[in-house]
Amino acid sequence: MIYWEHAGRMDDPYYANEFVKKMNTYIANGLMPGRDVVVSFETLNSPLDIKVVKQLIQQVICGY
């Protein structure tokens, strides 16, 4: 199973801190970002690019 976590408000310090806690929980349970957890990020001024999403999906499906 692969999890996908999208951090959509990384410009909010509280949200960013909670996201880091969540990622630490994944790691503590043996789920590694980039292997078991796909992670995407965005801020208000830097929205997620659909090209990045497509690349992430390609990597998960095809392994590259």
PDBQT receptor file of N, H, CA, C and O in Angstrom, charges set to zero:
ATOM      1  N   MET A   1       0.848  -1.178   0.000  1.00  0.00    +0.000 N 
ATOM      2  CA  MET A   1       0.000   0.000   0.000  1.00  0.00    +0.000 C 
ATOM      3  C   MET A   1       0.886   1.231   0.000  1.00  0.00    +0.000 C 
ATOM      4  O   MET A   1       1.905   1.278   0.689  1.00  0.00    +0.000 OA
ATOM      5  N   ILE A   2       0.495   2.214  -0.768  1.00  0.00    +0.000 N 
ATOM      6  H   ILE A   2      -0.332   2.177  -1.328  1.00  0.00    +0.000 HD
ATOM      7  CA  ILE A   2       1.191   3.497  -0.808  1.00  0.00    +0.000 C 
ATOM      8  C   ILE A   2       0.217   4.576  -0.363  1.00  0.00    +0.000 C 
ATOM      9  O   ILE A   2      -0.934   4.614  -0.797  1.00  0.00    +0.000 OA
ATOM     10  N   TYR A   3       0.696   5.446   0.505  1.00  0.00    +0.000 N 
ATOM     11  H   TYR A   3       1.631   5.416   0.858  1.00  0.00    +0.000 HD
ATOM     12  CA  TYR A   3      -0.099   6.562   0.994  1.00  0.00    +0.000 C 
ATOM     13  C   TYR A   3       0.318   7.822   0.253  1.00  0.00    +0.000 C 
ATOM     14  O   TYR A   3       1.465   7.955  -0.173  1.00  0.00    +0.000 OA
ATOM     15  N   TRP A   4      -0.615   8.733   0.106  1.00  0.00    +0.000 N 
ATOM     16  H   TRP A   4      -1.547   8.625   0.452  1.00  0.00    +0.000 HD
ATOM     17  CA  TRP A   4      -0.308  10.031  -0.491  1.00  0.00    +0.000 C 
ATOM     18  C   TRP A   4      -0.712  11.105   0.508  1.00  0.00    +0.000 C 
ATOM     19  O   TRP A   4      -1.871  11.181   0.914  1.00  0.00    +0.000 OA
ATOM     20  N   GLU A   5       0.239  11.923   0.897  1.00  0.00    +0.000 N 
ATOM     21  H   GLU A   5       1.181  11.860   0.567  1.00  0.00    +0.000 HD
ATOM     22  CA  GLU A   5      -0.034  13.043   1.792  1.00  0.00    +0.000 C 
ATOM     23  C   GLU A   5       0.212  14.336   1.031  1.00  0.00    +0.000 C 
ATOM     24  O   GLU A   5       1.285  14.548   0.466  1.00  0.00    +0.000 OA
ATOM     25  N   HIS A   6      -0.781  15.178   1.026  1.00  0.00    +0.000 N 
ATOM     26  H   HIS A   6      -1.652  15.006   1.486  1.00  0.00    +0.000 HD
ATOM     27  CA  HIS A   6      -0.626  16.485   0.400  1.00  0.00    +0.000 C 
ATOM     28  C   HIS A   6      -0.653  17.551   1.490  1.00  0.00    +0.000 C 
ATOM     29  O   HIS A   6      -1.626  17.678   2.233  1.00  0.00    +0.000 OA
ATOM     30  N   ALA A   7       0.426  18.305   1.568  1.00  0.00    +0.000 N 
ATOM     31  H   ALA A   7       1.216  18.201   0.964  1.00  0.00    +0.000 HD
ATOM     32  CA  ALA A   7       0.514  19.403   2.526  1.00  0.00    +0.000 C 
ATOM     33  C   ALA A   7       0.156  20.681   1.791  1.00  0.00    +0.000 C 
ATOM     34  O   ALA A   7       0.993  21.270   1.107  1.00  0.00    +0.000 OA
ATOM     35  N   GLY A   8      -1.069  21.100   1.932  1.00  0.00    +0.000 N 
ATOM     36  H   GLY A   8      -1.749  20.622   2.487  1.00  0.00    +0.000 HD
ATOM     37  CA  GLY A   8      -1.594  22.183   1.124  1.00  0.00    +0.000 C 
ATOM     38  C   GLY A   8      -1.518  23.566   1.731  1.00  0.00    +0.000 C 
ATOM     39  O   GLY A   8      -1.925  24.543   1.103  1.00  0.00    +0.000 OA
ATOM     40  N   ARG A   9      -1.000  23.662   2.947  1.00  0.00    +0.000 N 
ATOM     41  H   ARG A   9      -0.669  22.868   3.457  1.00  0.00    +0.000 HD
ATOM     42  CA  ARG A   9      -0.956  24.980   3.590  1.00  0.00    +0.000 C 
ATOM     43  C   ARG A   9       0.379  25.168   4.308  1.00  0.00    +0.000 C 
ATOM     44  O   ARG A   9       0.413  25.581   5.468  1.00  0.00    +0.000 OA
ATOM     45  N   MET A  10       1.456  24.870   3.628  1.00  0.00    +0.000 N 
ATOM     46  H   MET A  10       1.429  24.535   2.686  1.00  0.00    +0.000 HD
ATOM     47  CA  MET A  10       2.768  24.908   4.270  1.00  0.00    +0.000 C 
ATOM     48  C   MET A  10       3.217  26.313   4.666  1.00  0.00    +0.000 C 
ATOM     49  O   MET A  10       4.223  26.461   5.359  1.00  0.00    +0.000 OA
ATOM     50  N   ASP A  11       2.493  27.342   4.241  1.00  0.00    +0.000 N 
ATOM     51  H   ASP A  11       1.675  27.222   3.678  1.00  0.00    +0.000 HD
ATOM     52  CA  ASP A  11       2.818  28.691   4.680  1.00  0.00    +0.000 C 
ATOM     53  C   ASP A  11       2.193  29.026   6.030  1.00  0.00    +0.000 C 
ATOM     54  O   ASP A  11       2.450  30.100   6.574  1.00  0.00    +0.000 OA
ATOM     55  N   ASP A  12       1.381  28.133   6.577  1.00  0.00    +0.000 N 
ATOM     56  H   ASP A  12       1.173  27.260   6.135  1.00  0.00    +0.000 HD
ATOM     57  CA  ASP A  12       0.783  28.290   7.904  1.00  0.00    +0.000 C 
ATOM     58  C   ASP A  12       1.676  27.539   8.895  1.00  0.00    +0.000 C 
ATOM     59  O   ASP A  12       1.748  26.312   8.837  1.00  0.00    +0.000 OA
ATOM     60  N   PRO A  13       2.353  28.244   9.800  1.00  0.00    +0.000 N 
ATOM     61  CA  PRO A  13       3.293  27.584  10.708  1.00  0.00    +0.000 C 
ATOM     62  C   PRO A  13       2.673  26.452  11.540  1.00  0.00    +0.000 C 
ATOM     63  O   PRO A  13       3.306  25.411  11.722  1.00  0.00    +0.000 OA
ATOM     64  N   TYR A  14       1.459  26.635  12.042  1.00  0.00    +0.000 N 
ATOM     65  H   TYR A  14       0.945  27.480  11.895  1.00  0.00    +0.000 HD
ATOM     66  CA  TYR A  14       0.824  25.576  12.829  1.00  0.00    +0.000 C 
ATOM     67  C   TYR A  14       0.579  24.341  11.964  1.00  0.00    +0.000 C 
ATOM     68  O   TYR A  14       0.877  23.220  12.375  1.00  0.00    +0.000 OA
ATOM     69  N   TYR A  15       0.038  24.553  10.770  1.00  0.00    +0.000 N 
ATOM     70  H   TYR A  15      -0.204  25.464  10.436  1.00  0.00    +0.000 HD
ATOM     71  CA  TYR A  15      -0.239  23.448   9.846  1.00  0.00    +0.000 C 
ATOM     72  C   TYR A  15       1.055  22.723   9.493  1.00  0.00    +0.000 C 
ATOM     73  O   TYR A  15       1.106  21.493   9.507  1.00  0.00    +0.000 OA
ATOM     74  N   ALA A  16       2.103  23.491   9.176  1.00  0.00    +0.000 N 
ATOM     75  H   ALA A  16       2.061  24.490   9.165  1.00  0.00    +0.000 HD
ATOM     76  CA  ALA A  16       3.387  22.887   8.806  1.00  0.00    +0.000 C 
ATOM     77  C   ALA A  16       3.935  22.042   9.954  1.00  0.00    +0.000 C 
ATOM     78  O   ALA A  16       4.444  20.944   9.727  1.00  0.00    +0.000 OA
ATOM     79  N   ASN A  17       3.836  22.539  11.169  1.00  0.00    +0.000 N 
ATOM     80  H   ASN A  17       3.423  23.430  11.354  1.00  0.00    +0.000 HD
ATOM     81  CA  ASN A  17       4.306  21.795  12.334  1.00  0.00    +0.000 C 
ATOM     82  C   ASN A  17       3.520  20.497  12.512  1.00  0.00    +0.000 C 
ATOM     83  O   ASN A  17       4.106  19.453  12.800  1.00  0.00    +0.000 OA
ATOM     84  N   GLU A  18       2.220  20.553  12.344  1.00  0.00    +0.000 N 
ATOM     85  H   GLU A  18       1.744  21.400  12.110  1.00  0.00    +0.000 HD
ATOM     86  CA  GLU A  18       1.388  19.352  12.465  1.00  0.00    +0.000 C 
ATOM     87  C   GLU A  18       1.708  18.356  11.342  1.00  0.00    +0.000 C 
ATOM     88  O   GLU A  18       1.681  17.144  11.558  1.00  0.00    +0.000 OA
ATOM     89  N   PHE A  19       2.006  18.865  10.162  1.00  0.00    +0.000 N 
ATOM     90  H   PHE A  19       2.028  19.849   9.987  1.00  0.00    +0.000 HD
ATOM     91  CA  PHE A  19       2.362  17.981   9.056  1.00  0.00    +0.000 C 
ATOM     92  C   PHE A  19       3.667  17.255   9.355  1.00  0.00    +0.000 C 
ATOM     93  O   PHE A  19       3.787  16.060   9.084  1.00  0.00    +0.000 OA
ATOM     94  N   VAL A  20       4.635  17.958   9.906  1.00  0.00    +0.000 N 
ATOM     95  H   VAL A  20       4.538  18.928  10.126  1.00  0.00    +0.000 HD
ATOM     96  CA  VAL A  20       5.903  17.324  10.276  1.00  0.00    +0.000 C 
ATOM     97  C   VAL A  20       5.656  16.235  11.314  1.00  0.00    +0.000 C 
ATOM     98  O   VAL A  20       6.246  15.158  11.229  1.00  0.00    +0.000 OA
ATOM     99  N   LYS A  21       4.801  16.496  12.283  1.00  0.00    +0.000 N 
ATOM    100  H   LYS A  21       4.321  17.371  12.352  1.00  0.00    +0.000 HD
ATOM    101  CA  LYS A  21       4.451  15.474  13.277  1.00  0.00    +0.000 C 
ATOM    102  C   LYS A  21       3.848  14.239  12.601  1.00  0.00    +0.000 C 
ATOM    103  O   LYS A  21       4.174  13.106  12.954  1.00  0.00    +0.000 OA
ATOM    104  N   LYS A  22       2.970  14.473  11.629  1.00  0.00    +0.000 N 
ATOM    105  H   LYS A  22       2.706  15.394  11.342  1.00  0.00    +0.000 HD
ATOM    106  CA  LYS A  22       2.344  13.362  10.916  1.00  0.00    +0.000 C 
ATOM    107  C   LYS A  22       3.392  12.545  10.163  1.00  0.00    +0.000 C 
ATOM    108  O   LYS A  22       3.363  11.315  10.186  1.00  0.00    +0.000 OA
ATOM    109  N   MET A  23       4.314  13.235   9.498  1.00  0.00    +0.000 N 
ATOM    110  H   MET A  23       4.337  14.235   9.479  1.00  0.00    +0.000 HD
ATOM    111  CA  MET A  23       5.362  12.528   8.771  1.00  0.00    +0.000 C 
ATOM    112  C   MET A  23       6.248  11.737   9.728  1.00  0.00    +0.000 C 
ATOM    113  O   MET A  23       6.661  10.622   9.407  1.00  0.00    +0.000 OA
ATOM    114  N   ASN A  24       6.541  12.296  10.887  1.00  0.00    +0.000 N 
ATOM    115  H   ASN A  24       6.205  13.201  11.147  1.00  0.00    +0.000 HD
ATOM    116  CA  ASN A  24       7.327  11.577  11.891  1.00  0.00    +0.000 C 
ATOM    117  C   ASN A  24       6.596  10.324  12.364  1.00  0.00    +0.000 C 
ATOM    118  O   ASN A  24       7.231   9.310  12.654  1.00  0.00    +0.000 OA
ATOM    119  N   THR A  25       5.279  10.385  12.443  1.00  0.00    +0.000 N 
ATOM    120  H   THR A  25       4.763  11.209  12.208  1.00  0.00    +0.000 HD
ATOM    121  CA  THR A  25       4.491   9.216  12.822  1.00  0.00    +0.000 C 
ATOM    122  C   THR A  25       4.599   8.131  11.756  1.00  0.00    +0.000 C 
ATOM    123  O   THR A  25       4.759   6.955  12.082  1.00  0.00    +0.000 OA
ATOM    124  N   TYR A  26       4.513   8.516  10.499  1.00  0.00    +0.000 N 
ATOM    125  H   TYR A  26       4.383   9.472  10.234  1.00  0.00    +0.000 HD
ATOM    126  CA  TYR A  26       4.708   7.543   9.417  1.00  0.00    +0.000 C 
ATOM    127  C   TYR A  26       6.069   6.861   9.562  1.00  0.00    +0.000 C 
ATOM    128  O   TYR A  26       6.164   5.634   9.535  1.00  0.00    +0.000 OA
ATOM    129  N   ILE A  27       7.114   7.664   9.716  1.00  0.00    +0.000 N 
ATOM    130  H   ILE A  27       7.037   8.661   9.739  1.00  0.00    +0.000 HD
ATOM    131  CA  ILE A  27       8.473   7.137   9.804  1.00  0.00    +0.000 C 
ATOM    132  C   ILE A  27       8.630   6.227  11.017  1.00  0.00    +0.000 C 
ATOM    133  O   ILE A  27       9.251   5.168  10.924  1.00  0.00    +0.000 OA
ATOM    134  N   ALA A  28       8.072   6.632  12.149  1.00  0.00    +0.000 N 
ATOM    135  H   ALA A  28       7.568   7.492  12.225  1.00  0.00    +0.000 HD
ATOM    136  CA  ALA A  28       8.150   5.822  13.367  1.00  0.00    +0.000 C 
ATOM    137  C   ALA A  28       7.479   4.460  13.184  1.00  0.00    +0.000 C 
ATOM    138  O   ALA A  28       7.793   3.502  13.889  1.00  0.00    +0.000 OA
ATOM    139  N   ASN A  29       6.558   4.390  12.234  1.00  0.00    +0.000 N 
ATOM    140  H   ASN A  29       6.303   5.169  11.661  1.00  0.00    +0.000 HD
ATOM    141  CA  ASN A  29       5.850   3.137  11.958  1.00  0.00    +0.000 C 
ATOM    142  C   ASN A  29       6.399   2.414  10.726  1.00  0.00    +0.000 C 
ATOM    143  O   ASN A  29       5.756   1.519  10.178  1.00  0.00    +0.000 OA
ATOM    144  N   GLY A  30       7.592   2.816  10.304  1.00  0.00    +0.000 N 
ATOM    145  H   GLY A  30       8.115   3.543  10.749  1.00  0.00    +0.000 HD
ATOM    146  CA  GLY A  30       8.270   2.116   9.217  1.00  0.00    +0.000 C 
ATOM    147  C   GLY A  30       7.847   2.515   7.820  1.00  0.00    +0.000 C 
ATOM    148  O   GLY A  30       8.232   1.858   6.852  1.00  0.00    +0.000 OA
ATOM    149  N   LEU A  31       7.071   3.568   7.688  1.00  0.00    +0.000 N 
ATOM    150  H   LEU A  31       6.758   4.101   8.474  1.00  0.00    +0.000 HD
ATOM    151  CA  LEU A  31       6.625   4.043   6.374  1.00  0.00    +0.000 C 
ATOM    152  C   LEU A  31       7.492   5.225   5.969  1.00  0.00    +0.000 C 
ATOM    153  O   LEU A  31       7.448   6.280   6.602  1.00  0.00    +0.000 OA
ATOM    154  N   MET A  32       8.278   5.048   4.914  1.00  0.00    +0.000 N 
ATOM    155  H   MET A  32       8.314   4.191   4.400  1.00  0.00    +0.000 HD
ATOM    156  CA  MET A  32       9.252   6.047   4.511  1.00  0.00    +0.000 C 
ATOM    157  C   MET A  32       8.730   6.948   3.390  1.00  0.00    +0.000 C 
ATOM    158  O   MET A  32       8.215   6.464   2.382  1.00  0.00    +0.000 OA
ATOM    159  N   PRO A  33       8.869   8.268   3.578  1.00  0.00    +0.000 N 
ATOM    160  CA  PRO A  33       8.524   9.191   2.499  1.00  0.00    +0.000 C 
ATOM    161  C   PRO A  33       9.373   8.886   1.268  1.00  0.00    +0.000 C 
ATOM    162  O   PRO A  33      10.573   8.634   1.374  1.00  0.00    +0.000 OA
ATOM    163  N   GLY A  34       8.740   8.912   0.112  1.00  0.00    +0.000 N 
ATOM    164  H   GLY A  34       7.765   9.116   0.026  1.00  0.00    +0.000 HD
ATOM    165  CA  GLY A  34       9.434   8.602  -1.125  1.00  0.00    +0.000 C 
ATOM    166  C   GLY A  34       9.389   7.131  -1.481  1.00  0.00    +0.000 C 
ATOM    167  O   GLY A  34       9.630   6.761  -2.630  1.00  0.00    +0.000 OA
ATOM    168  N   ARG A  35       9.084   6.290  -0.508  1.00  0.00    +0.000 N 
ATOM    169  H   ARG A  35       8.888   6.591   0.425  1.00  0.00    +0.000 HD
ATOM    170  CA  ARG A  35       8.962   4.857  -0.768  1.00  0.00    +0.000 C 
ATOM    171  C   ARG A  35       7.529   4.390  -0.494  1.00  0.00    +0.000 C 
ATOM    172  O   ARG A  35       6.877   3.817  -1.366  1.00  0.00    +0.000 OA
ATOM    173  N   ASP A  36       7.054   4.640   0.713  1.00  0.00    +0.000 N 
ATOM    174  H   ASP A  36       7.584   5.105   1.422  1.00  0.00    +0.000 HD
ATOM    175  CA  ASP A  36       5.721   4.209   1.133  1.00  0.00    +0.000 C 
ATOM    176  C   ASP A  36       4.721   5.360   1.163  1.00  0.00    +0.000 C 
ATOM    177  O   ASP A  36       3.509   5.145   1.120  1.00  0.00    +0.000 OA
ATOM    178  N   VAL A  37       5.234   6.567   1.234  1.00  0.00    +0.000 N 
ATOM    179  H   VAL A  37       6.218   6.742   1.268  1.00  0.00    +0.000 HD
ATOM    180  CA  VAL A  37       4.386   7.756   1.335  1.00  0.00    +0.000 C 
ATOM    181  C   VAL A  37       4.822   8.747   0.264  1.00  0.00    +0.000 C 
ATOM    182  O   VAL A  37       5.949   9.241   0.282  1.00  0.00    +0.000 OA
ATOM    183  N   VAL A  38       3.925   9.031  -0.660  1.00  0.00    +0.000 N 
ATOM    184  H   VAL A  38       3.008   8.631  -0.675  1.00  0.00    +0.000 HD
ATOM    185  CA  VAL A  38       4.155  10.075  -1.653  1.00  0.00    +0.000 C 
ATOM    186  C   VAL A  38       3.744  11.381  -0.994  1.00  0.00    +0.000 C 
ATOM    187  O   VAL A  38       2.678  11.471  -0.384  1.00  0.00    +0.000 OA
ATOM    188  N   VAL A  39       4.587  12.385  -1.118  1.00  0.00    +0.000 N 
ATOM    189  H   VAL A  39       5.452  12.312  -1.613  1.00  0.00    +0.000 HD
ATOM    190  CA  VAL A  39       4.315  13.663  -0.452  1.00  0.00    +0.000 C 
ATOM    191  C   VAL A  39       4.332  14.782  -1.481  1.00  0.00    +0.000 C 
ATOM    192  O   VAL A  39       5.246  14.875  -2.301  1.00  0.00    +0.000 OA
ATOM    193  N   SER A  40       3.320  15.621  -1.429  1.00  0.00    +0.000 N 
ATOM    194  H   SER A  40       2.578  15.545  -0.763  1.00  0.00    +0.000 HD
ATOM    195  CA  SER A  40       3.276  16.814  -2.266  1.00  0.00    +0.000 C 
ATOM    196  C   SER A  40       2.996  18.008  -1.362  1.00  0.00    +0.000 C 
ATOM    197  O   SER A  40       2.384  17.883  -0.302  1.00  0.00    +0.000 OA
ATOM    198  N   PHE A  41       3.463  19.167  -1.815  1.00  0.00    +0.000 N 
ATOM    199  H   PHE A  41       3.960  19.268  -2.677  1.00  0.00    +0.000 HD
ATOM    200  CA  PHE A  41       3.379  20.376  -0.998  1.00  0.00    +0.000 C 
ATOM    201  C   PHE A  41       2.873  21.541  -1.832  1.00  0.00    +0.000 C 
ATOM    202  O   PHE A  41       2.992  21.553  -3.057  1.00  0.00    +0.000 OA
ATOM    203  N   GLU A  42       2.307  22.520  -1.135  1.00  0.00    +0.000 N 
ATOM    204  H   GLU A  42       2.210  22.510  -0.140  1.00  0.00    +0.000 HD
ATOM    205  CA  GLU A  42       2.007  23.788  -1.775  1.00  0.00    +0.000 C 
ATOM    206  C   GLU A  42       1.796  24.852  -0.718  1.00  0.00    +0.000 C 
ATOM    207  O   GLU A  42       1.547  24.556   0.450  1.00  0.00    +0.000 OA
ATOM    208  N   THR A  43       1.903  26.102  -1.154  1.00  0.00    +0.000 N 
ATOM    209  H   THR A  43       2.106  26.342  -2.104  1.00  0.00    +0.000 HD
ATOM    210  CA  THR A  43       1.587  27.249  -0.320  1.00  0.00    +0.000 C 
ATOM    211  C   THR A  43       0.615  28.124  -1.103  1.00  0.00    +0.000 C 
ATOM    212  O   THR A  43       0.322  27.861  -2.270  1.00  0.00    +0.000 OA
ATOM    213  N   LEU A  44       0.135  29.141  -0.460  1.00  0.00    +0.000 N 
ATOM    214  H   LEU A  44       0.373  29.355   0.487  1.00  0.00    +0.000 HD
ATOM    215  CA  LEU A  44      -0.793  30.052  -1.125  1.00  0.00    +0.000 C 
ATOM    216  C   LEU A  44      -0.145  30.672  -2.365  1.00  0.00    +0.000 C 
ATOM    217  O   LEU A  44      -0.795  30.814  -3.401  1.00  0.00    +0.000 OA
ATOM    218  N   ASN A  45       1.126  31.038  -2.259  1.00  0.00    +0.000 N 
ATOM    219  H   ASN A  45       1.653  30.923  -1.417  1.00  0.00    +0.000 HD
ATOM    220  CA  ASN A  45       1.818  31.694  -3.369  1.00  0.00    +0.000 C 
ATOM    221  C   ASN A  45       2.487  30.719  -4.328  1.00  0.00    +0.000 C 
ATOM    222  O   ASN A  45       2.927  31.120  -5.405  1.00  0.00    +0.000 OA
ATOM    223  N   SER A  46       2.568  29.456  -3.957  1.00  0.00    +0.000 N 
ATOM    224  H   SER A  46       2.210  29.130  -3.082  1.00  0.00    +0.000 HD
ATOM    225  CA  SER A  46       3.184  28.437  -4.817  1.00  0.00    +0.000 C 
ATOM    226  C   SER A  46       2.270  27.218  -4.878  1.00  0.00    +0.000 C 
ATOM    227  O   SER A  46       2.527  26.218  -4.208  1.00  0.00    +0.000 OA
ATOM    228  N   PRO A  47       1.207  27.292  -5.675  1.00  0.00    +0.000 N 
ATOM    229  CA  PRO A  47       0.265  26.169  -5.751  1.00  0.00    +0.000 C 
ATOM    230  C   PRO A  47       0.905  24.944  -6.387  1.00  0.00    +0.000 C 
ATOM    231  O   PRO A  47       1.871  25.049  -7.142  1.00  0.00    +0.000 OA
ATOM    232  N   LEU A  48       0.360  23.810  -6.075  1.00  0.00    +0.000 N 
ATOM    233  H   LEU A  48      -0.425  23.725  -5.462  1.00  0.00    +0.000 HD
ATOM    234  CA  LEU A  48       0.836  22.554  -6.629  1.00  0.00    +0.000 C 
ATOM    235  C   LEU A  48       0.645  22.548  -8.137  1.00  0.00    +0.000 C 
ATOM    236  O   LEU A  48      -0.426  22.878  -8.646  1.00  0.00    +0.000 OA
ATOM    237  N   ASP A  49       1.688  22.172  -8.832  1.00  0.00    +0.000 N 
ATOM    238  H   ASP A  49       2.558  21.904  -8.419  1.00  0.00    +0.000 HD
ATOM    239  CA  ASP A  49       1.682  22.117 -10.295  1.00  0.00    +0.000 C 
ATOM    240  C   ASP A  49       1.189  20.737 -10.726  1.00  0.00    +0.000 C 
ATOM    241  O   ASP A  49       1.692  19.719 -10.251  1.00  0.00    +0.000 OA
ATOM    242  N   ILE A  50       0.223  20.706 -11.611  1.00  0.00    +0.000 N 
ATOM    243  H   ILE A  50      -0.186  21.533 -11.997  1.00  0.00    +0.000 HD
ATOM    244  CA  ILE A  50      -0.327  19.430 -12.080  1.00  0.00    +0.000 C 
ATOM    245  C   ILE A  50       0.752  18.562 -12.719  1.00  0.00    +0.000 C 
ATOM    246  O   ILE A  50       0.657  17.335 -12.681  1.00  0.00    +0.000 OA
ATOM    247  N   LYS A  51       1.777  19.179 -13.306  1.00  0.00    +0.000 N 
ATOM    248  H   LYS A  51       1.855  20.175 -13.337  1.00  0.00    +0.000 HD
ATOM    249  CA  LYS A  51       2.887  18.409 -13.875  1.00  0.00    +0.000 C 
ATOM    250  C   LYS A  51       3.610  17.615 -12.794  1.00  0.00    +0.000 C 
ATOM    251  O   LYS A  51       4.035  16.482 -13.020  1.00  0.00    +0.000 OA
ATOM    252  N   VAL A  52       3.744  18.216 -11.628  1.00  0.00    +0.000 N 
ATOM    253  H   VAL A  52       3.399  19.137 -11.444  1.00  0.00    +0.000 HD
ATOM    254  CA  VAL A  52       4.386  17.529 -10.499  1.00  0.00    +0.000 C 
ATOM    255  C   VAL A  52       3.540  16.336 -10.071  1.00  0.00    +0.000 C 
ATOM    256  O   VAL A  52       4.073  15.258  -9.809  1.00  0.00    +0.000 OA
ATOM    257  N   VAL A  53       2.240  16.521 -10.000  1.00  0.00    +0.000 N 
ATOM    258  H   VAL A  53       1.807  17.397 -10.213  1.00  0.00    +0.000 HD
ATOM    259  CA  VAL A  53       1.338  15.426  -9.634  1.00  0.00    +0.000 C 
ATOM    260  C   VAL A  53       1.473  14.283 -10.628  1.00  0.00    +0.000 C 
ATOM    261  O   VAL A  53       1.578  13.121 -10.235  1.00  0.00    +0.000 OA
ATOM    262  N   LYS A  54       1.472  14.608 -11.905  1.00  0.00    +0.000 N 
ATOM    263  H   LYS A  54       1.386  15.552 -12.225  1.00  0.00    +0.000 HD
ATOM    264  CA  LYS A  54       1.612  13.571 -12.931  1.00  0.00    +0.000 C 
ATOM    265  C   LYS A  54       2.936  12.839 -12.804  1.00  0.00    +0.000 C 
ATOM    266  O   LYS A  54       2.982  11.620 -12.965  1.00  0.00    +0.000 OA
ATOM    267  N   GLN A  55       4.012  13.557 -12.517  1.00  0.00    +0.000 N 
ATOM    268  H   GLN A  55       3.975  14.547 -12.386  1.00  0.00    +0.000 HD
ATOM    269  CA  GLN A  55       5.318  12.927 -12.333  1.00  0.00    +0.000 C 
ATOM    270  C   GLN A  55       5.313  11.992 -11.130  1.00  0.00    +0.000 C 
ATOM    271  O   GLN A  55       5.862  10.892 -11.189  1.00  0.00    +0.000 OA
ATOM    272  N   LEU A  56       4.697  12.430 -10.049  1.00  0.00    +0.000 N 
ATOM    273  H   LEU A  56       4.250  13.323 -10.001  1.00  0.00    +0.000 HD
ATOM    274  CA  LEU A  56       4.620  11.593  -8.851  1.00  0.00    +0.000 C 
ATOM    275  C   LEU A  56       3.836  10.314  -9.124  1.00  0.00    +0.000 C 
ATOM    276  O   LEU A  56       4.242   9.228  -8.711  1.00  0.00    +0.000 OA
ATOM    277  N   ILE A  57       2.714  10.451  -9.821  1.00  0.00    +0.000 N 
ATOM    278  H   ILE A  57       2.385  11.334 -10.156  1.00  0.00    +0.000 HD
ATOM    279  CA  ILE A  57       1.900   9.275 -10.157  1.00  0.00    +0.000 C 
ATOM    280  C   ILE A  57       2.689   8.341 -11.062  1.00  0.00    +0.000 C 
ATOM    281  O   ILE A  57       2.672   7.128 -10.856  1.00  0.00    +0.000 OA
ATOM    282  N   GLN A  58       3.371   8.877 -12.048  1.00  0.00    +0.000 N 
ATOM    283  H   GLN A  58       3.385   9.863 -12.215  1.00  0.00    +0.000 HD
ATOM    284  CA  GLN A  58       4.186   8.062 -12.947  1.00  0.00    +0.000 C 
ATOM    285  C   GLN A  58       5.243   7.289 -12.164  1.00  0.00    +0.000 C 
ATOM    286  O   GLN A  58       5.475   6.106 -12.414  1.00  0.00    +0.000 OA
ATOM    287  N   GLN A  59       5.877   7.968 -11.220  1.00  0.00    +0.000 N 
ATOM    288  H   GLN A  59       5.688   8.929 -11.017  1.00  0.00    +0.000 HD
ATOM    289  CA  GLN A  59       6.902   7.317 -10.424  1.00  0.00    +0.000 C 
ATOM    290  C   GLN A  59       6.326   6.184  -9.589  1.00  0.00    +0.000 C 
ATOM    291  O   GLN A  59       6.932   5.118  -9.475  1.00  0.00    +0.000 OA
ATOM    292  N   VAL A  60       5.162   6.414  -9.008  1.00  0.00    +0.000 N 
ATOM    293  H   VAL A  60       4.669   7.280  -9.101  1.00  0.00    +0.000 HD
ATOM    294  CA  VAL A  60       4.527   5.371  -8.183  1.00  0.00    +0.000 C 
ATOM    295  C   VAL A  60       4.119   4.171  -9.037  1.00  0.00    +0.000 C 
ATOM    296  O   VAL A  60       4.363   3.026  -8.659  1.00  0.00    +0.000 OA
ATOM    297  N   ILE A  61       3.499   4.435 -10.184  1.00  0.00    +0.000 N 
ATOM    298  H   ILE A  61       3.300   5.366 -10.491  1.00  0.00    +0.000 HD
ATOM    299  CA  ILE A  61       2.991   3.362 -11.025  1.00  0.00    +0.000 C 
ATOM    300  C   ILE A  61       4.110   2.592 -11.716  1.00  0.00    +0.000 C 
ATOM    301  O   ILE A  61       4.092   1.362 -11.763  1.00  0.00    +0.000 OA
ATOM    302  N   CYS A  62       5.083   3.326 -12.252  1.00  0.00    +0.000 N 
ATOM    303  H   CYS A  62       5.098   4.325 -12.214  1.00  0.00    +0.000 HD
ATOM    304  CA  CYS A  62       6.108   2.707 -13.083  1.00  0.00    +0.000 C 
ATOM    305  C   CYS A  62       7.456   2.556 -12.377  1.00  0.00    +0.000 C 
ATOM    306  O   CYS A  62       8.340   1.859 -12.875  1.00  0.00    +0.000 OA
ATOM    307  N   GLY A  63       7.614   3.186 -11.252  1.00  0.00    +0.000 N 
ATOM    308  H   GLY A  63       6.896   3.752 -10.847  1.00  0.00    +0.000 HD
ATOM    309  CA  GLY A  63       8.877   3.076 -10.531  1.00  0.00    +0.000 C 
ATOM    310  C   GLY A  63       9.959   4.000 -11.052  1.00  0.00    +0.000 C 
ATOM    311  O   GLY A  63      11.132   3.841 -10.713  1.00  0.00    +0.000 OA
ATOM    312  N   TYR A  64       9.575   4.966 -11.876  1.00  0.00    +0.000 N 
ATOM    313  H   TYR A  64       8.623   5.095 -12.152  1.00  0.00    +0.000 HD
ATOM    314  CA  TYR A  64      10.564   5.959 -12.351  1.00  0.00    +0.000 C 
ATOM    315  C   TYR A  64       9.895   7.286 -12.582  1.00  0.00    +0.000 C 
ATOM    316  O   TYR A  64      10.552   8.247 -12.981  1.00  0.00    +0.000 OA
TER     317      TYR A  64
